[in-house]
Amino acid sequence: MNSSKKLYKNLVDAVLLALQEIAENNKYADKVLEKVLKSNPKWGARDRAFIAETVYDIVRHQRLLKTLSQDVSGYSGINECIGLYLLQQGYEIPNWSIFEHVQQIDFQEVNTKIENISSPAVLQSYPDWLYNRLEKELGKSCWDKEAAYLNQPADVFLRVNTLKVNPNKLIALLAEEGIHAESMKPLPYTLRLLKRQNVFRSAYFKQGYFEVQDWSSQQVVPLLNPEPGMRIVDACAGAGGKTLHLAAMMKNKGKIIAMDTEEWKLKILMQRANRAGITIIEPRVIDSAKVIKRQYDSADGLLTDVPCSGLGVMRRNPDTKWKLTDEAIERTRVIQQDILESYSGIVRQGGSFVYATCSILPSENEDQVNGFLSKNNAYELVTKNTIYPSVSGADGFFMALMKHQN
């Protein structure tokens, strides 16, 4: 352990504030961090990285940290979790009141306690019910790999806006700003940052040259094989990452109907489209079943990136596993089934239908598609794919392409 690493009180206080908001006020980690990081413009990139990484890591491993701190100090609050985590990272623990109960902890004793923990759910920091459900649905050997991998920080991927710039040119332009990226197969316009950085400050982001979008998420839209001149409905558009991807592949020719139940998300989508130089998107708020039925038999392609548990993106949203419930998953499965049934009429004969989730649960993925196909002879399955984080190094995703038969 390197004891030369020093801590700064204002940064630790920021970590404490963020964790209190997440744990005690049930706020979402990404929104809390965004607010905390904006609170002090004097913090540099290293300070911001320390705050964000520390908060996310403690949220990821909070069950293990609470168990260990209770064992070695008799306390298991947020203060103790922060102190224990920082001790494990090799920091000197100063004589501050926040660390009152962890100053005398022996590092070796902590390691011994870890070795004696028999519960994999505690070691990997998951609620028992969630760990057991994932193990049951995926199988033990598969889930063992994913459980550990979903606790690792996520890489940052970019999607090059090919309407404005080619990938090699963007790599060179970003390098001039000190942002280094490499291209990723199989898609030529996917880039991965070599080091995590705030790319939203880049002049080229502001000019619409790229969007931040995970590698796995970028595999969904190409399944539809969108071409210029097509009419495509993105029925769960949200803030529009895949909608913009569709428009780029269509070379900004044709029409995309972007639908969502939340109007504010569509407003963000249109702001992003404007920045990207995209003009073929029409937003539609789903405020009644009529909005969906008006689109029946009209689309060459339909994309439904449906609401789901979000278990495939826990590397980015580690608080998901603490906020999620078994009942919430079952409620979401009903919504997924309803979307499959009620939106499938949008596709004309010969058209394509993609169902996608950012989950790795078969009950949200294959089971839903198989259930839909068993009741809908008009559709046939063309291909399906589950992307596992441990295999891809990216988010967990599921996608299935179905064809409306002639």
C-alpha positions in Angstrom: 0.0 0.0 0.0 1.3 3.4 -1.0 0.9 5.7 2.0 2.1 8.8 0.1 -1.3 9.5 -1.4 -2.8 12.6 0.2 -6.5 13.5 0.7 -8.0 16.9 0.4 -10.9 17.8 2.7 -13.0 19.7 0.2 -12.9 16.7 -2.2 -13.8 14.2 0.5 -16.6 16.5 1.6 -17.9 16.5 -2.0 -17.9 12.7 -2.0 -19.8 12.6 1.3 -22.4 15.1 0.1 -23.0 13.1 -3.1 -23.3 9.8 -1.3 -25.7 11.2 1.2 -27.9 12.5 -1.6 -27.8 9.1 -3.4 -28.4 7.0 -0.3 -30.5 9.1 2.0 -32.6 11.1 -0.6 -32.7 8.3 -3.2 -31.4 10.5 -6.0 -29.8 9.1 -9.1 -26.0 9.0 -9.0 -25.4 10.6 -12.4 -27.6 13.5 -11.6 -26.2 14.1 -8.2 -22.6 14.0 -9.5 -23.5 16.4 -12.3 -24.8 18.9 -9.7 -21.9 18.4 -7.3 -19.2 18.8 -10.0 -20.9 22.0 -11.2 -20.8 23.4 -7.6 -17.1 24.3 -7.7 -15.7 25.6 -11.1 -12.2 25.7 -9.6 -11.8 22.0 -9.5 -9.5 20.6 -12.1 -9.9 17.5 -14.2 -8.0 15.4 -11.6 -10.2 16.6 -8.7 -13.4 15.9 -10.7 -12.1 12.5 -11.6 -11.4 11.7 -8.0 -14.9 12.7 -6.9 -16.7 10.9 -9.6 -14.7 7.7 -9.5 -14.8 7.5 -5.7 -18.5 8.0 -5.6 -19.2 5.5 -8.3 -16.9 2.9 -6.8 -18.4 3.2 -3.3 -21.9 2.9 -4.7 -20.8 -0.2 -6.7 -19.2 -1.9 -3.7 -21.4 -0.5 -0.9 -22.6 -3.8 0.4 -19.1 -5.2 0.8 -17.9 -1.9 2.3 -20.7 -1.8 4.8 -20.1 -5.5 5.8 -16.3 -4.9 6.2 -16.6 -1.6 8.1 -19.1 -3.2 10.5 -16.7 -6.1 11.1 -13.6 -4.1 11.7 -14.9 -0.8 13.2 -18.4 -1.7 14.6 -19.9 1.0 12.3 -21.3 0.8 8.8 -22.3 4.3 7.8 -21.4 6.4 4.8 -18.4 7.9 6.6 -17.0 4.5 7.4 -17.5 3.2 3.9 -15.6 6.2 2.5 -12.7 5.8 4.9 -12.4 2.1 4.3 -12.6 2.5 0.5 -9.9 5.2 0.6 -7.7 3.0 2.8 -8.0 0.2 0.3 -7.0 2.7 -2.5 -3.7 3.5 -0.6 -4.6 6.9 0.9 -3.4 8.1 4.2 -6.4 8.5 6.5 -6.1 11.9 8.2 -7.3 12.8 11.7 -10.6 14.2 10.5 -13.9 13.6 12.4 -15.4 11.9 9.3 -12.8 9.1 9.7 -13.2 8.8 13.5 -14.1 5.1 13.4 -11.6 4.0 10.7 -8.3 5.7 11.6 -7.0 2.7 13.5 -8.2 0.0 11.0 -5.5 -2.4 10.0 -5.3 -3.0 6.3 -4.3 -6.6 6.7 -7.2 -7.2 8.9 -9.5 -6.0 6.2 -8.0 -8.4 3.7 -8.4 -11.3 6.1 -12.1 -10.4 6.6 -12.6 -10.3 2.8 -11.1 -13.8 2.5 -13.5 -15.1 5.1 -16.7 -13.9 3.4 -18.5 -16.8 1.9 -21.5 -15.1 0.2 -20.8 -14.2 -3.4 -23.6 -11.6 -3.3 -21.7 -9.8 -0.5 -18.3 -10.1 -2.2 -19.6 -8.7 -5.4 -22.0 -6.3 -3.7 -25.5 -7.2 -5.0 -28.8 -7.6 -3.2 -29.4 -11.3 -2.6 -32.7 -11.3 -4.6 -31.0 -9.7 -7.7 -27.9 -11.9 -7.5 -30.0 -15.0 -7.2 -32.3 -14.0 -10.1 -29.4 -13.3 -12.4 -27.7 -16.5 -11.5 -30.9 -18.5 -12.1 -31.7 -16.8 -15.4 -28.1 -16.8 -16.8 -26.6 -19.8 -15.2 -23.9 -19.7 -12.6 -20.8 -19.7 -14.8 -22.2 -16.9 -17.0 -23.3 -14.8 -14.1 -20.1 -15.2 -12.2 -18.2 -13.5 -15.0 -20.8 -10.8 -15.5 -21.2 -10.0 -11.8 -17.6 -9.0 -11.5 -17.4 -7.2 -14.8 -20.5 -5.1 -14.2 -18.6 -3.7 -11.1 -15.8 -2.2 -13.3 -15.8 1.4 -14.6 -17.1 1.7 -18.2 -15.2 2.9 -21.1 -16.3 6.0 -23.1 -17.4 5.4 -26.7 -18.2 8.0 -29.4 -20.3 7.7 -32.5 -18.9 9.9 -35.3 -21.6 12.0 -37.0 -20.8 11.0 -40.6 -23.0 13.7 -41.9 -20.3 16.2 -40.8 -16.9 14.4 -40.6 -15.2 11.1 -41.3 -13.8 9.0 -38.4 -10.1 9.4 -39.2 -10.5 13.2 -39.5 -12.3 13.4 -36.2 -9.6 11.3 -34.5 -7.0 13.8 -35.7 -9.1 16.8 -34.6 -9.7 15.4 -31.1 -6.0 14.6 -30.7 -5.3 18.4 -31.3 -7.5 19.0 -28.2 -5.6 16.4 -26.2 -8.5 13.8 -26.5 -7.1 10.5 -27.9 -9.4 7.9 -29.4 -9.2 4.8 -31.5 -11.6 3.2 -33.9 -13.5 0.1 -32.9 -14.8 -2.7 -35.1 -17.2 -3.7 -36.5 -18.5 -0.2 -37.2 -16.1 2.2 -38.8 -17.6 5.3 -37.1 -17.3 3.9 -33.5 -14.5 5.4 -31.4 -13.2 4.5 -27.9 -11.4 7.0 -25.7 -8.0 5.8 -24.6 -8.5 7.8 -21.3 -11.8 8.9 -19.7 -12.2 12.7 -20.4 -15.0 15.3 -20.4 -15.6 15.4 -24.2 -18.7 17.6 -23.8 -16.3 20.6 -23.6 -14.8 19.7 -27.0 -15.4 22.3 -29.7 -16.2 19.4 -32.0 -18.9 18.1 -29.8 -20.5 21.5 -29.8 -20.3 21.5 -33.6 -22.2 18.2 -33.7 -19.3 16.1 -35.0 -20.0 13.2 -32.6 -22.2 11.9 -29.8 -21.3 9.9 -26.7 -22.9 6.4 -27.3 -21.8 3.0 -26.0 -20.4 0.4 -28.4 -23.2 -2.0 -27.7 -25.9 0.7 -28.3 -24.4 1.4 -31.6 -25.0 -2.2 -32.8 -28.8 -1.8 -32.6 -29.6 0.6 -35.5 -27.6 -1.2 -38.2 -29.9 -4.2 -37.7 -32.7 -2.2 -39.4 -30.4 -1.6 -42.4 -31.8 2.0 -42.7 -31.3 3.6 -46.1 -31.9 7.1 -47.5 -35.5 7.7 -48.4 -37.0 5.3 -45.9 -39.7 6.0 -43.4 -38.7 4.8 -40.0 -40.5 5.0 -36.6 -38.4 5.2 -33.5 -41.1 4.4 -31.0 -39.2 4.7 -27.7 -36.9 7.5 -28.8 -36.1 9.1 -25.5 -33.4 11.7 -25.8 -32.6 10.3 -29.2 -29.2 8.6 -29.4 -30.4 5.9 -31.7 -32.7 8.4 -33.6 -29.7 10.4 -34.5 -27.8 7.2 -35.5 -30.7 6.3 -37.8 -30.6 9.8 -39.5 -26.9 9.5 -40.1 -27.2 6.1 -41.7 -30.1 7.5 -43.9 -27.8 10.4 -44.9 -30.5 12.8 -43.6 -32.9 11.7 -46.4 -36.3 10.2 -45.8 -38.4 10.6 -42.6 -38.0 9.5 -39.0 -41.0 9.7 -36.6 -39.5 9.9 -33.1 -42.1 9.0 -30.5 -41.9 9.0 -26.7 -44.3 9.4 -23.8 -42.1 12.2 -22.3 -42.2 15.5 -24.2 -39.1 16.8 -22.4 -37.0 14.0 -23.8 -38.1 14.8 -27.3 -37.2 18.4 -26.8 -33.6 17.3 -25.9 -33.7 15.1 -29.0 -34.5 18.0 -31.3 -31.8 20.2 -29.8 -29.3 17.4 -30.4 -30.6 16.9 -34.0 -30.2 20.6 -34.6 -26.6 20.5 -33.4 -26.0 17.4 -35.7 -27.4 19.1 -38.7 -30.3 16.6 -39.0 -33.6 17.8 -40.5 -35.6 14.6 -41.1 -36.9 13.9 -37.6 -40.5 14.6 -36.6 -41.2 14.3 -32.8 -44.5 12.9 -31.6 -45.6 12.7 -28.0 -47.4 9.5 -27.2 -50.3 10.9 -25.1 -52.9 8.3 -26.3 -53.2 5.0 -28.2 -54.3 7.0 -31.2 -50.8 8.4 -31.7 -49.5 4.9 -32.2 -52.5 3.7 -34.4 -52.0 6.7 -36.8 -48.7 5.2 -37.7 -50.0 1.7 -38.5 -48.9 0.1 -41.7 -46.7 3.1 -42.5 -43.1 2.3 -41.7 -40.3 0.5 -43.5 -38.6 0.0 -40.2 -39.6 0.2 -36.5 -37.2 0.5 -33.6 -38.3 -0.1 -30.1 -35.6 0.4 -27.5 -38.0 -0.5 -24.7 -38.0 0.4 -21.0 -36.2 -2.3 -19.1 -34.3 -3.0 -15.8 -31.1 -1.4 -17.1 -29.1 -4.3 -15.7 -26.8 -4.3 -18.7 -25.6 -0.7 -18.0 -24.8 -1.0 -14.3 -21.2 -0.1 -15.0 -22.5 3.4 -15.8 -25.4 3.4 -13.4 -24.3 1.4 -10.4 -27.1 2.6 -8.2 -29.5 0.7 -10.4 -28.9 -2.5 -8.4 -29.9 -0.8 -5.1 -33.0 1.0 -6.5 -34.4 -1.9 -8.5 -36.9 -4.4 -7.2 -38.2 -7.7 -8.4 -41.7 -6.2 -8.6 -40.4 -3.3 -10.8 -38.9 -5.8 -13.2 -42.2 -7.7 -13.5 -44.1 -4.4 -14.1 -41.6 -3.5 -16.8 -42.1 -6.8 -18.5 -45.8 -6.1 -18.8 -44.9 -2.8 -20.5 -42.5 -4.6 -22.8 -45.2 -7.0 -23.9 -47.7 -4.2 -24.5 -45.2 -2.4 -26.7 -44.5 -5.5 -28.7 -48.2 -6.1 -29.3 -49.5 -2.5 -29.8 -46.6 -1.1 -31.8 -46.0 -4.0 -34.2 -48.8 -2.8 -36.4 -46.7 0.2 -37.4 -44.6 -1.9 -39.7 -45.8 -2.4 -43.3 -45.5 -5.7 -45.1 -41.9 -6.5 -45.9 -40.7 -4.1 -43.2 -38.3 -4.7 -40.3 -39.0 -4.5 -36.5 -36.2 -4.3 -34.0 -36.8 -5.0 -30.3 -33.9 -3.9 -28.0 -33.1 -3.6 -24.3 -30.1 -2.6 -22.2 -30.7 -5.7 -20.1 -29.1 -9.1 -19.9 -32.1 -10.9 -18.4 -33.6 -13.5 -20.7 -37.0 -12.8 -19.2 -36.8 -9.3 -20.6 -35.2 -10.4 -23.9 -35.5 -13.8 -25.6 -38.6 -14.7 -23.6 -40.4 -11.6 -24.7 -39.5 -12.0 -28.3 -40.5 -15.7 -28.3 -43.8 -14.9 -26.6 -44.6 -12.3 -29.2 -43.7 -14.5 -32.2 -45.7 -17.4 -30.8 -48.9 -15.1 -31.1 -48.0 -13.2 -34.2 -47.6 -15.3 -37.4 -47.1 -12.1 -39.5 -43.6 -11.8 -38.1 -40.6 -14.1 -38.3 -37.3 -13.8 -36.4 -34.3 -12.9 -38.6 -31.6 -12.6 -35.9 -31.1 -12.0 -32.2 -28.0 -11.1 -30.2 -27.2 -10.7 -26.5 -24.0 -8.6 -25.9 -22.4 -9.5 -22.6 -20.1 -6.9 -20.9 -17.5 -9.5 -20.1 -17.2 -10.5 -23.7 -17.5 -7.1 -25.4 -16.0 -4.8 -22.9 -19.1 -2.6 -23.4 -22.6 -2.4 -22.0 -24.9 -5.4 -21.8 -27.5 -5.2 -24.6 -30.1 -7.4 -26.3 -31.4 -6.9 -29.8 -33.7 -8.9 -32.1 -34.6 -8.2 -35.7 -38.0 -9.5 -36.9 -39.4 -9.2 -40.4 -43.1 -8.5 -41.3 -43.7 -11.2 -43.9 -45.3 -10.4 -47.2 
